[in-house]
Amino acid sequence: MYIRKRKPIFDTKTTIILVMTLGETIKNRRKELGITQPHLAELAKVSTNTLYKLERGQGNPSLNVLNKLAEVLGMELKLEVKLTIDNG
């Protein structure tokens, strides 16, 4: 039996950009609602440090943490197939 090695879906650079985009989105929504970081962290039952790192594009949040934050912010997590143009 031959097992084909799969190419990773995301490279490190892509992962960093995704986390930064997530952090910016959460930060912008939090500010729209006039909620402080400590208050959002308390409402979502996550640590302030976790939220701080996420908003700065650092850390590696779990889906559970993202879901808790999204719920408090009136948002939802959504996965979609991204259409890309292959330049190779």
N, C-alpha and C positions, 0 to 999 in steps of 0.2 A: 504494500500500500504506500502510495506517495502522498505526503502531506505538503501542501503548498504553503510557503511562508507568506503571511499577509503583511502588506504594507500598513504601517500605522495610519489611522484616520487623521490624527492631529500630530504635528510636530511640536516641539517645545515652543517655538515662536508663535504658532497659532494658538496654543493653549494660553500663553501669556496675554495675547490680544483678547481672547474670549473672556478671561477673568477681569481684565481691565474694563472691557465693555460692560460686563455685568455690574461691576462696581460703580461705574459711572451712572448706569441706569438706575440702580438702587439709590445712589446718592441724590440724583436729580429728583426722583420721585419723593424721597424723604423730605427734601427741601421744599418741593411744591406743597407738601402737606404741612410744613412748618413743624416737623418733628425733629428733635435733637437725636444725636447718636445714642446717648444713654437711654433715652425714652424708648426709641425704636427697639433697642436691644432688650429692654425690659419687657416690652409688649410681645416681642417675638420669642422671648425666653432663650436668647442666645447671649454670649458674652459680648461686652462692649469691645473688647480686643478683637474678637472675630469680625464684628461689623466694621471696625476701623480698618483692619487689614483688607477686607473685601472691597471697601470703598476706595482704597488706595491701589487696588490691582494686585495685592499680595495675597498670600495664603492659598488654600485649596478647599473651598467650602464644599460641604456635602450637599447632596440633593435635599436632605432633610432641612438643613439650615436655610438653603435658598427658598424652599417651599414655605417655611415659617415666615421669613421676611416678606415674601411675595404676598402671602395671605394678609398680613398686617397692612401692607401697602396697597391692597386692592389690586394686585397683579396676579398673573398666572404664569407658570412655567410651561413652555411649549417647545416641542422638538419638531423640526421640519426638515425635510430633505432639501439641501441647498443645491441649487442649480449652478454649476460652474462651467467655465469654458476651459478646456484642456489646451494649454499652450505648448504641450510637448509632443 
